[in-house]
Amino acid sequence: MCESKDHMNKGCGCANDAASGKMEEGKHKMKDACERGKEAVKDMAESVSDKAKSIMDKDKNS
């Protein structure tokens, strides 16, 4: 049991700070994952586009 309101508030403040820090860390990780996902999709689209171009070039040359 907490002895005083000040002591209790300090404890709650530390818990809130820790939770807030974890939330920020989670937000950054999600943002990074989203950016990596966007890059992966972009790379895949470029790969498909290049493959389509090479198929079209083969058809033109035959």
C-alpha distances in whole Angstrom, upper triangle without the diagonal:
4,6,9,11,13,10,9,13,14,12,13,16,17,16,19,21,21,22,24,26,26,28,30,31,32,34,36,36,38,40,41,42,44,46,47,48,50,52,52,54,56,57,58,60,62,63,64,66,67,68,70,72,73,74,76,78,79,80,82,84,85
4,6,7,9,6,6,9,10,9,11,14,14,15,17,19,19,21,23,24,25,27,29,30,31,33,35,36,37,39,40,41,43,45,46,47,49,51,52,53,55,56,57,59,61,62,63,65,67,68,69,71,73,74,75,77,79,80,82,83,85
4,7,9,7,8,11,12,12,14,16,17,18,20,21,22,24,26,27,28,30,32,33,34,36,38,39,40,42,43,44,46,48,49,50,52,54,55,56,58,59,61,62,64,65,67,68,70,71,73,74,76,77,79,80,82,83,85,86,88
4,5,5,6,9,10,11,12,14,16,17,18,20,22,23,24,26,27,29,30,32,33,35,36,38,39,41,42,44,45,47,48,49,51,53,54,55,57,59,60,61,63,65,66,67,69,70,72,73,75,76,78,79,81,82,84,86,87
4,5,5,6,9,10,10,12,14,15,16,18,20,21,22,24,25,26,28,30,31,32,34,36,37,38,40,41,42,44,46,47,48,50,52,53,55,56,58,59,61,62,63,65,67,68,69,71,73,74,75,77,79,80,81,83,85
4,5,5,6,9,10,10,12,14,15,16,18,20,21,22,24,25,26,28,30,31,33,34,36,37,39,40,41,43,45,46,47,49,51,52,53,55,56,58,60,61,62,64,65,67,68,70,72,73,74,76,78,79,80,82,84
4,6,5,6,9,10,11,13,14,15,17,19,20,21,23,24,26,27,29,30,32,33,35,36,38,39,41,42,44,45,47,48,50,51,53,54,56,57,59,60,62,63,65,66,68,69,71,72,74,75,77,78,80,81,83
4,5,5,6,9,10,11,12,14,15,17,18,20,21,22,24,26,27,28,30,32,33,34,36,37,39,41,42,43,45,47,48,49,51,52,54,55,57,58,60,61,63,64,66,67,69,70,72,73,75,76,78,79,81
4,5,5,6,9,10,10,12,14,15,16,18,20,20,22,24,25,26,28,30,31,32,34,36,37,38,40,41,43,45,46,47,49,51,52,53,55,56,58,59,61,62,64,65,67,68,70,71,73,74,76,77,79
4,5,5,6,9,10,10,12,14,15,16,18,20,21,22,24,25,27,29,30,31,33,34,36,37,39,40,42,43,45,46,48,49,51,52,54,55,57,58,60,61,63,64,66,67,69,70,72,73,75,76,78
4,5,5,6,9,10,11,12,14,15,17,18,20,21,23,24,26,27,29,30,32,33,35,36,38,39,41,42,43,45,47,48,49,51,53,54,55,57,59,60,61,63,65,66,67,69,70,72,74,75,77
4,5,5,6,9,10,10,12,14,15,16,18,20,21,22,24,26,27,28,30,31,32,34,36,37,39,40,42,43,45,46,47,49,51,52,53,55,57,58,59,61,63,64,65,67,69,70,71,73,75
4,5,5,6,9,10,10,12,14,15,16,18,20,21,22,24,25,27,28,30,31,33,34,36,37,39,40,42,43,45,46,48,49,51,52,54,55,57,58,60,61,63,64,66,67,69,70,72,73
4,5,5,6,9,10,10,12,14,15,16,18,20,21,23,24,26,27,28,30,32,33,34,36,38,39,41,42,43,45,46,48,49,51,52,54,55,57,58,60,61,63,64,66,68,69,70,72
4,5,5,6,8,10,11,12,14,15,16,18,20,21,22,24,26,27,28,30,32,33,35,36,37,39,41,42,43,45,47,48,49,51,52,54,55,57,58,60,61,63,64,66,67,69,70
4,5,5,6,8,10,10,12,14,15,16,18,20,21,22,24,25,27,28,30,31,33,35,36,37,39,40,42,43,45,46,48,49,51,52,53,55,57,58,59,61,63,64,66,67,69
4,5,5,6,9,10,10,12,14,15,17,18,20,21,23,24,26,27,29,30,31,33,35,36,37,39,40,42,43,45,47,48,49,51,52,54,55,57,58,60,62,63,64,66,68
4,5,5,6,9,10,10,12,14,15,17,18,20,21,22,24,26,27,28,30,32,33,35,36,37,39,41,42,43,45,47,48,49,51,53,54,55,57,58,60,62,63,64,66
4,5,5,6,9,10,10,12,14,15,16,18,20,21,22,24,26,27,28,30,31,33,34,36,37,39,41,42,43,45,46,48,49,51,52,54,55,57,58,60,61,63,64
4,5,5,6,9,10,10,12,14,15,16,18,20,21,23,24,26,27,29,30,31,33,35,36,37,39,41,42,43,45,47,48,49,51,52,54,55,57,58,60,61,63
4,5,5,6,9,10,11,12,14,15,17,18,20,21,23,24,26,27,29,30,32,33,35,36,38,39,41,42,44,45,47,48,50,51,53,54,56,57,59,60,62
4,5,5,6,9,10,10,12,14,15,16,18,20,21,22,24,26,27,28,30,31,33,34,36,37,39,40,42,43,45,46,48,49,51,52,54,55,57,58,60
4,5,5,6,9,10,10,12,14,15,16,18,20,21,22,24,26,27,28,30,31,33,35,36,37,39,40,42,43,45,47,48,49,51,52,54,55,57,59
4,5,5,6,9,10,10,12,14,15,17,18,20,21,23,24,26,27,29,30,32,33,35,36,37,39,41,42,43,45,47,48,49,51,53,54,55,57
4,5,5,6,9,10,11,12,14,15,17,18,20,21,23,24,26,27,29,30,32,33,35,36,38,39,41,42,44,45,47,48,50,51,53,54,56
4,5,5,6,9,10,10,12,14,15,16,18,20,21,22,24,26,27,28,30,31,33,34,36,37,39,40,42,43,45,46,48,49,51,52,54
4,5,5,6,9,10,10,12,14,15,16,18,20,21,22,24,26,27,29,30,32,33,35,36,37,39,41,42,43,45,47,48,49,51,53
4,5,5,6,9,10,11,12,14,15,17,18,20,21,23,24,26,27,29,30,31,33,35,36,37,39,41,42,43,45,47,48,49,51
4,5,5,6,9,10,11,12,14,15,16,18,20,21,22,24,26,27,29,30,31,33,35,36,37,39,41,42,43,45,47,48,50
4,5,5,6,9,10,10,12,14,15,16,18,20,21,22,24,26,27,28,30,31,33,34,36,37,39,40,42,43,45,47,48
4,5,5,6,9,10,11,12,14,15,17,18,20,21,23,24,26,27,29,30,32,33,35,36,37,39,41,42,43,45,47
4,5,5,6,9,10,11,12,14,15,16,18,20,21,23,24,26,27,29,30,32,33,35,36,37,39,41,42,43,45
4,5,5,6,9,10,10,12,14,15,16,18,20,21,22,24,26,27,28,30,32,33,35,36,37,39,41,42,44
4,5,5,6,9,10,11,12,14,15,16,18,20,21,22,24,26,27,29,30,32,33,35,36,38,39,41,42
4,5,5,6,9,10,11,12,14,15,17,18,20,21,23,24,26,27,29,30,32,33,35,36,37,39,41
4,5,5,6,9,10,10,12,14,15,16,18,20,21,22,24,26,27,29,30,31,33,35,36,37,39
4,5,5,6,9,10,11,12,14,15,16,18,20,21,22,24,26,27,29,30,32,33,35,36,38
4,5,5,6,9,10,11,12,14,15,16,18,20,21,22,24,26,27,29,30,32,33,35,36
4,5,5,6,9,10,11,12,14,15,16,18,20,21,23,24,26,27,29,30,31,33,35
4,5,5,6,9,10,10,12,14,15,16,18,20,21,23,24,26,27,29,30,32,33
4,5,5,6,9,10,11,12,14,15,16,18,20,21,22,24,26,27,29,30,32
4,5,5,6,9,10,10,12,14,15,16,18,20,21,22,24,26,27,29,31
4,5,5,6,9,10,11,12,14,15,17,18,20,21,23,25,26,27,29
4,5,5,6,9,10,11,12,14,15,17,18,20,21,23,24,26,27
4,5,5,6,9,10,10,12,14,15,16,18,20,21,23,24,26
4,5,5,6,9,10,10,12,14,15,16,18,20,21,22,24
4,5,5,6,9,10,11,12,14,15,17,19,20,21,23
4,5,5,6,9,10,11,12,14,15,17,18,20,21
4,5,5,6,9,10,11,12,14,15,17,18,20
4,5,5,6,9,10,10,12,14,15,16,19
4,5,5,6,9,10,11,13,14,15,17
4,5,5,6,9,10,11,12,14,16
4,5,5,6,9,10,11,12,14
4,5,5,6,9,10,11,12
4,5,5,6,9,10,11
4,5,5,6,9,10
4,5,5,6,9
4,5,5,6
4,5,5
4,6
4
